[in-house]
Amino acid sequence: MAKRNEIVNVYAAGVVQGIGLVTFPAASAVFISPAAYGLSSTEYGGMFIPQAILAIVASLAGARLKIRLGTKRIYLLGLVANLLAMSLLVLSRFALTEHSVAYGILLAATSCMGIGFGLTVPALNTFAAAFFPKKADRAVLALNALLGLGTALAAVFVALFVGFGIWWGLPVLVGALILGLLLFSFSQPLNEGGQTAANPKAKVKFPARFWVFAAFVLLYGVCETMNGNWASLYMADHFSAHASVATLALTIFWATVTGGRVLFALLENWFPERLVGRVLPLVVAAAFVACAVVPKTHPLLALFSFGLAGLGCSALLPLAISFGQKELTTITASVAGGLIAFYQIGYGLAAFGVGPLQSWAGLNLKTIYGGTAVVALAMSALSFAVTKKAAATT
């Protein structure tokens, strides 16, 4: 059984990782402001391409590297990459007079964030499941609830720091928290509770069922990122919302993601995970339709739509990971990393794809949001395959 300090370490890291991950999209108004970075929509979306690519590489490589290095070292390397990302983001503000230089530093910062996310999150999911083997679903859901809490806090913190005229205070704060985690983590054993070691030279062979989970989390990544990266810009662009209201949309989305994860963990005995996995994609689809049809004159209704989207997204990724780890027993050590990689593919598609759809295809955000409902419906269709084994065992 894991010691209390180990458990506190892992779950605190979930909160900090969540704050760090959303620091960049939470500051979207700063990045596109002509008075600050002055990025176009395509440049803003392009910031997240190296993050997605390197998160994919890191999560897949981490599954093999942890056999040689151990999960703890992979986790620590992820924290170092996150710390470097925050340092580069702060550094970029000193190059605002040189657009290309500032943008290059931002790309380097998101690259480091991708590496940090790709190494840290699979390790945290592995720790959580190992610490509570008899309640792995609930443990992973609780961890991801804290990740969601961090993402919600990021939106709140950036609004506060922007209000004080020091938006860069958020990456400074996150960097300090990561440094504290690093120092604390070195003294902890952080083992995986007796999981069997694998042959480091053996190739991981993904069974056919893995690709069902992979497709599901890819579609989920698209849906989550449309809200997590573009909500504030959609509020500002389509609804002409004030910056504080636009930021509130992001806060509401991540807050309901967090609240939903807590809620469904508590309702496990009355609302089984398999039903949660099948119902929530439909909630996501309904939220996208609502976002697209809300009149421009009713921005408060749009805020409600983002809250609905957050509730719909809440439990889907952690449940997919826990279902996959329990079902795909021959590759248990590689499931979290592999699924996080495909989640990041979806993240990258949505993070970058919106810019070209606007500039090259002439689509507005309203149309794009409405179209993403189709992605959510495809995810809904796959949810029955993802939860198939879970339904059979209950």
PESUL-V285518 format. One record per helix or strand. SS is the DSSP state (H for helix, E for strand). FROM is the first residue (numbers start at 1). TO is the last residue. If there is no record, write none. Layout:
# PESUL-V285518
{{SS | FROM | TO} {SS | FROM | TO}}
This chain:
# PESUL-V285518
{{H | 4 | 26} {H | 28 | 32} {H | 41 | 69} {H | 71 | 95} {H | 99 | 131} {H | 133 | 163} {H | 169 | 186} {H | 208 | 228} {H | 231 | 238} {H | 243 | 266} {H | 273 | 293} {H | 299 | 313} {H | 316 | 327} {H | 329 | 359} {H | 365 | 386} {H | 388 | 392}}
